[in-house]
Amino acid sequence: MKEAIAVSVKDVSKKYRLYNSPRERFFEAVHPFGKKFHREFLALKNVSFNVPKGKTVGIIGRNGSGKSTLLSIICSILKPTSGVVEANGRISSLLELGGGFNPDLTGRENVLINGQISGFSASEMKKRLPEIEAFADIGEFFDQPVKIYSSGMFVRLAFAAAINVDPDILILDEALAVGDAKFQHKCFLKFREFQENKKTIIFVGHDMQAILRYCDTVLLLNAGLCVNEGGPEEVVSHYFDILAGIEHKQVSPLKSTQPVKHKEGAGLVKNFIEAYPAADLFPSHHAYNKNEIRHGSLSAELIDFLIVNQHEEEISSFNYGDIINLYVKARINKTVVSPHVGFLFNSLDNYAIYGVNTQMLGIPLNMPKQGNIYVCKFSINAKLSAGDYFIDLGIGEFSNGGYTALDRRCGVINIRIDNSPQFSGIVDIGASFTEIPIIP
């Protein structure tokens, strides 16, 4: 059976005329011989893809790659220079929160007008007003002019107005998490509700954890071209390679591996610490996940790891409450000024559970000079629910107020936790119960 298509984009290009000054635009308009004073800029170049109904599609890329331009064309805000876009269903978009709101009108009036501009009837919008008002949760300010709103109240109203309608297609541009923590939680729940109701979602963002977690497929734009389309892990890996300026190597989606016992013995850790490998030894371990996503400048390179329990047994299946000792080995290819090492535990469906690095711990590193080997150890109490987990390892440098990933290996280790006691969720935070008798 042929898959129903919600949005079809065929050979779409968008061309802009750029002028060095307003004068050049004027001279071109009045020149008697039609002399050109502009240069052309192609924001999109023959982009084609389909979005199946009921799927969540992510669009990623560097700043200026054409993501927002593409969404504006899909929403009919911009016209393509060439190509065709077909949308089969009613669209609600969050391209610019509050775009088109009149500051002199009240929140209620803006919501009604904005909905009608988006194609919803006045009667439909009036029916949805109570739901929108409750979601925005700005109290009596809903009936006050928007110009007196705080920035937080403004984004609450704009998000509520866009998401609390019943569109067939929802389009988001960097606007999934707005407002305070409680409102953000409400936004994510609404997003999940859309997915469960099989709504079509097109989602642009720079939060790769959200892209990996929510999207069925991902589109990668670079300099106006669609350079990759496919599974989230593969396309996100390609995106990181573009950021790092390295050639992309194709990877497969993350898969759970069968945990097995590997090595044990009193000398295992000692041998690991003393070894000076010339090559990457990650693949030699059973807990290694060959479908990792790797990126970074490789000024320092993660070349080996060892994951053992409290008995110094190298295993990939741990019992609840085991102490996991994680050893990490790096080769320093260039002198690193302010390095830090860390790890991140992720669930099977890519939820970040817990991560820490030496900067967070307030531990300065005595990193060796270029050409030497560095070894460190993290100890973790495995009070997690039974299941598979993927561990990211990373080494980075903090300098000039920013962070540079030297070597980030995402999902590189796959372990399993067994024999967990009964509790809800992923992490056991150690709750206790005391019954207090009431004395009459």
C-alpha positions in Angstrom: 0.0 0.0 0.0 1.4 3.4 -1.0 2.2 5.7 1.9 0.1 8.8 2.2 2.1 12.0 1.8 1.4 15.1 4.0 4.0 17.4 2.4 5.8 17.1 -0.9 8.7 19.3 -1.9 9.9 19.0 -5.5 13.0 20.7 -6.8 12.5 23.8 -4.7 15.0 26.7 -5.1 15.0 30.1 -3.6 17.0 33.0 -5.0 17.7 36.4 -3.5 19.1 39.5 -5.0 21.8 41.1 -2.8 22.9 44.7 -3.1 25.8 46.4 -1.4 23.6 49.5 -0.6 20.1 50.8 -1.1 21.5 53.1 -3.8 22.4 50.2 -6.0 18.9 48.8 -5.8 17.6 52.2 -6.9 20.1 52.6 -9.7 19.2 49.1 -11.0 15.5 50.0 -11.0 15.9 53.2 -13.0 18.9 52.3 -15.3 17.9 52.9 -18.9 19.8 49.9 -20.2 18.8 47.5 -17.4 22.3 47.3 -15.9 22.5 44.7 -13.0 23.9 46.0 -9.7 23.0 42.9 -7.7 24.5 39.6 -7.1 22.4 36.4 -6.7 22.3 34.3 -3.6 20.7 30.8 -3.7 19.3 30.1 -0.3 17.9 26.7 -1.5 19.1 24.6 -4.4 16.7 22.0 -5.9 15.6 20.6 -2.6 13.2 17.6 -2.9 11.7 15.3 -0.2 8.4 13.9 1.0 7.0 13.9 4.5 4.7 10.9 5.1 1.5 11.5 7.1 1.8 10.8 10.8 5.6 11.1 10.8 7.9 13.5 12.6 10.6 14.8 10.3 13.6 16.8 11.6 15.5 19.4 9.5 19.0 20.2 10.7 22.0 22.1 9.4 24.4 24.9 10.2 23.1 28.5 10.6 22.4 29.9 7.1 21.9 26.5 5.6 18.4 27.3 4.4 16.3 25.6 7.1 14.1 28.6 8.0 13.7 29.6 4.4 12.5 26.1 3.6 9.9 26.1 6.4 8.7 29.6 5.3 8.1 28.2 1.8 6.2 25.2 3.1 4.0 27.5 5.1 3.4 29.7 2.0 5.0 32.7 3.8 7.6 32.8 1.0 7.2 31.8 -2.7 9.9 29.6 -4.2 11.9 30.9 -7.1 11.3 27.5 -8.7 9.9 24.2 -7.7 6.6 23.0 -6.2 5.4 22.5 -2.6 2.2 20.5 -1.9 0.7 20.3 1.6 -2.2 17.9 2.1 -3.8 19.3 5.3 -4.2 22.3 7.5 -0.9 23.7 8.8 -0.1 25.4 12.1 3.4 26.8 12.4 5.7 28.2 15.0 8.3 29.9 12.8 8.6 33.1 14.8 6.7 33.1 18.1 4.2 36.0 18.0 4.9 36.9 14.5 2.0 39.0 13.2 0.7 39.9 16.7 -0.6 43.4 17.0 0.8 45.0 20.2 -2.2 47.2 20.7 -4.7 44.3 20.7 -5.3 42.1 23.7 -4.1 38.5 23.9 -7.6 37.2 23.2 -8.0 39.4 20.1 -4.6 38.5 18.7 -5.4 34.8 19.1 -8.7 35.1 17.3 -7.2 37.1 14.4 -4.0 34.9 14.2 -6.2 31.8 13.9 -8.3 33.2 11.1 -5.2 34.3 9.2 -4.0 30.7 9.5 -7.2 29.4 7.9 -9.4 28.6 10.9 -12.9 30.0 11.1 -14.0 32.5 13.7 -16.4 29.9 15.2 -13.6 27.3 15.5 -11.3 29.8 17.2 -14.0 30.8 19.7 -14.5 27.2 20.6 -10.7 26.8 21.2 -10.2 30.0 23.2 -10.8 28.5 26.6 -8.2 25.8 25.9 -5.7 28.3 24.6 -6.3 30.6 27.5 -5.7 27.8 30.0 -2.6 26.6 28.2 -1.0 30.1 28.1 -1.8 30.5 31.9 -1.2 34.2 32.0 -4.3 35.0 34.0 -6.0 38.4 33.5 -3.3 39.5 31.1 -5.1 37.4 28.4 -7.5 40.4 28.1 -4.8 43.1 28.3 -2.8 44.6 25.3 0.1 42.5 24.3 2.4 45.5 24.4 2.5 45.4 28.2 3.4 41.7 28.3 6.7 40.4 29.7 8.8 38.4 27.3 7.8 35.2 29.1 4.1 36.0 28.9 4.5 36.8 25.2 6.0 33.4 24.3 3.4 31.6 26.4 0.6 33.2 24.5 2.2 32.7 21.1 3.0 29.0 21.7 -0.5 28.4 23.1 -2.1 30.1 20.1 -0.1 28.0 17.6 -0.3 24.6 19.2 -3.8 24.4 20.7 -5.6 24.1 17.4 -6.2 20.9 15.6 -3.9 21.1 12.5 -3.0 18.2 10.3 0.6 19.4 10.0 2.6 21.1 12.8 5.7 23.0 11.8 8.2 24.1 14.5 11.3 26.2 14.1 13.5 26.3 17.2 10.4 26.8 19.4 9.7 23.6 21.2 11.0 24.6 24.7 9.9 28.1 25.6 9.1 29.8 29.0 9.9 28.5 32.4 10.5 24.8 33.4 6.8 24.0 34.1 5.7 25.6 30.8 8.4 23.7 28.9 7.2 20.4 30.4 3.7 21.2 29.2 5.0 22.0 25.7 6.8 18.7 25.5 3.7 16.8 26.7 1.7 18.5 24.0 4.3 17.6 21.4 4.1 13.9 22.5 0.3 14.2 22.3 0.6 15.3 18.7 2.8 12.3 17.9 0.5 9.9 19.6 -2.4 11.3 17.6 -0.4 10.6 14.4 -0.1 14.2 13.5 2.5 15.2 10.9 5.4 17.2 12.4 8.2 19.1 10.8 10.8 20.1 13.4 13.8 22.3 12.9 16.3 22.5 15.8 19.9 22.5 17.0 19.2 20.3 19.9 20.5 17.0 18.6 19.2 15.1 21.6 15.7 16.2 20.8 16.2 15.4 17.1 17.4 11.9 17.9 14.6 11.4 20.5 11.6 12.6 18.5 12.2 12.3 14.8 11.4 9.3 12.5 13.6 10.7 9.7 16.0 13.7 9.4 16.9 16.0 6.5 20.3 17.7 6.5 20.8 21.0 4.7 24.2 22.5 4.0 24.7 25.7 2.0 21.1 25.3 0.6 21.6 21.7 -0.6 19.9 18.6 0.8 23.0 16.5 1.5 21.5 13.7 3.4 18.1 12.2 4.3 17.5 9.2 6.4 17.5 7.8 10.0 18.3 10.2 12.8 21.6 8.6 13.9 23.1 8.5 10.4 22.1 12.1 9.5 23.1 13.6 12.9 26.5 11.9 12.5 26.8 13.6 9.1 25.9 16.9 10.6 28.6 16.6 13.3 31.1 15.7 10.6 30.2 18.9 8.7 30.7 21.0 11.9 34.1 19.3 12.4 35.1 19.7 8.8 35.8 16.0 8.3 34.7 13.5 5.7 31.5 11.7 6.6 31.5 8.0 7.0 28.1 6.3 6.9 26.9 4.7 10.2 24.0 2.4 11.0 21.2 3.0 13.6 21.8 2.3 17.2 21.0 -1.3 18.2 21.0 -3.1 21.5 23.8 -5.7 21.7 23.8 -8.9 23.6 25.7 -8.3 26.9 28.4 -10.8 27.6 31.2 -11.3 30.1 34.6 -10.4 28.5 37.6 -10.6 30.7 38.5 -10.7 34.4 41.5 -10.9 36.6 43.5 -8.9 39.1 45.9 -7.7 36.4 43.3 -6.5 34.0 43.1 -2.9 35.1 46.9 -2.7 35.6 47.5 -4.0 32.1 45.0 -1.5 30.7 46.7 1.5 32.4 50.2 0.5 31.4 49.4 -0.3 27.7 50.3 2.4 25.1 48.2 1.4 22.1 49.0 2.9 18.7 45.5 2.3 17.3 41.9 2.7 18.4 41.1 -0.3 20.6 37.5 0.5 21.3 36.3 -2.3 18.8 38.2 -4.9 20.8 35.7 -4.7 23.7 32.3 -6.5 23.8 30.6 -3.5 25.2 31.6 -1.4 22.2 28.8 -0.2 19.9 30.0 -0.1 16.3 27.1 2.2 15.5 28.5 5.1 17.5 28.3 8.7 16.4 31.7 10.4 16.5 32.8 13.9 16.0 35.5 16.4 17.1 38.8 17.9 16.0 40.8 14.9 17.4 43.4 17.2 18.9 43.0 14.7 21.7 41.7 11.3 20.8 39.8 8.7 22.8 41.6 5.4 21.9 40.5 2.8 24.5 38.2 2.2 27.4 37.7 -0.4 30.1 34.4 -1.0 31.9 34.5 -3.3 34.9 32.5 -4.1 38.1 33.7 -3.8 41.7 35.5 -7.2 41.2 37.5 -5.9 38.3 35.6 -8.1 35.8 35.2 -6.7 32.4 31.5 -7.3 31.6 28.7 -5.6 29.7 25.9 -6.8 31.9 25.7 -5.4 35.4 23.4 -6.1 38.3 21.5 -3.3 39.9 23.6 -1.6 42.5 26.9 -2.7 41.1 29.8 -0.2 41.1 30.7 0.5 37.5 34.3 1.5 37.1 34.8 3.2 33.7 38.4 3.8 32.6 39.1 6.1 29.7 42.3 6.4 27.7 43.2 9.3 25.4 46.1 10.1 23.2 47.1 13.8 23.1 47.8 14.8 19.5 48.2 18.5 20.2 48.8 20.5 23.3 45.5 21.1 25.1 45.2 24.2 27.3 42.1 23.5 29.4 40.9 20.0 28.9 37.9 18.1 30.5 36.7 14.5 30.3 33.2 13.3 30.8 30.5 10.7 30.1 26.7 10.6 29.6 24.3 7.7 30.2 21.4 7.5 27.7 18.4 5.2 27.6 17.7 3.0 24.7 15.4 5.6 23.2 18.1 8.3 23.6 16.9 10.1 26.8 19.9 11.6 28.6 19.8 10.1 32.1 23.0 11.3 33.8 26.2 12.8 32.7 29.1 14.6 34.3 32.5 16.0 33.3 35.6 17.0 35.3 34.7 20.7 34.9 31.3 20.1 36.6 33.2 18.2 39.3 35.6 21.1 39.8 38.6 18.9 39.0 41.5 20.5 37.0 43.3 17.9 34.8 47.0 17.4 34.6 46.9 16.6 30.9 50.2 15.4 29.5 51.8 17.2 26.6 51.6 16.3 22.9 52.3 12.7 22.0 51.6 11.3 25.5 48.8 9.1 26.8 46.2 10.1 29.5 44.1 7.7 31.6 41.3 8.5 34.0 38.6 6.7 35.9 34.9 7.3 36.7 33.0 5.3 39.3 29.2 5.0 39.0 26.6 3.3 41.2 24.3 1.5 38.8 21.0 2.1 40.5 19.1 2.0 37.3 16.0 0.1 36.1 16.6 -3.1 34.1 17.4 -2.6 30.4 19.9 -1.4 27.9 21.9 1.8 28.2 24.3 3.6 25.9 27.2 5.7 27.2 28.8 8.7 25.5 32.4 9.5 26.2 34.0 12.8 25.5 37.1 14.9 25.8 36.9 18.7 25.2 38.6 22.0 25.8 37.2 25.1 27.4 38.9 28.3 26.1 38.0 31.9 25.4 34.6 31.4 27.1 33.6 28.5 24.7 33.8 24.8 24.5 35.4 22.7 21.7 34.8 19.0 21.3 38.1 17.3 20.7 36.7 13.8 20.6 33.0 13.0 21.3 32.0 9.3 20.9 28.2 9.1 21.3 26.5 5.8 22.2 30.0 4.2 22.0 29.4 1.8 25.0 26.4 -0.5 25.3 25.7 -2.1 28.7 22.8 -3.8 30.4 21.4 -3.5 33.9 19.6 -6.6 35.4 17.9 -7.7 38.6 16.5 -4.2 39.5 14.0 -4.0 42.3 10.5 -2.7 41.5 10.2 1.1 41.0 8.8 3.4 38.3 11.1 5.3 35.9 14.7 4.8 35.1 16.8 6.0 38.2 16.3 4.8 41.8 16.7 8.0 43.8 16.5 6.1 47.1 13.0 6.9 48.4 12.0 5.6 51.9 8.7 5.3 53.6 7.7 5.8 57.3 4.2 5.3 58.7 3.5 7.8 61.4 0.8 6.7 63.9 -1.7 9.3 65.0 -2.1 9.5 68.7 -5.7 10.5 69.6 
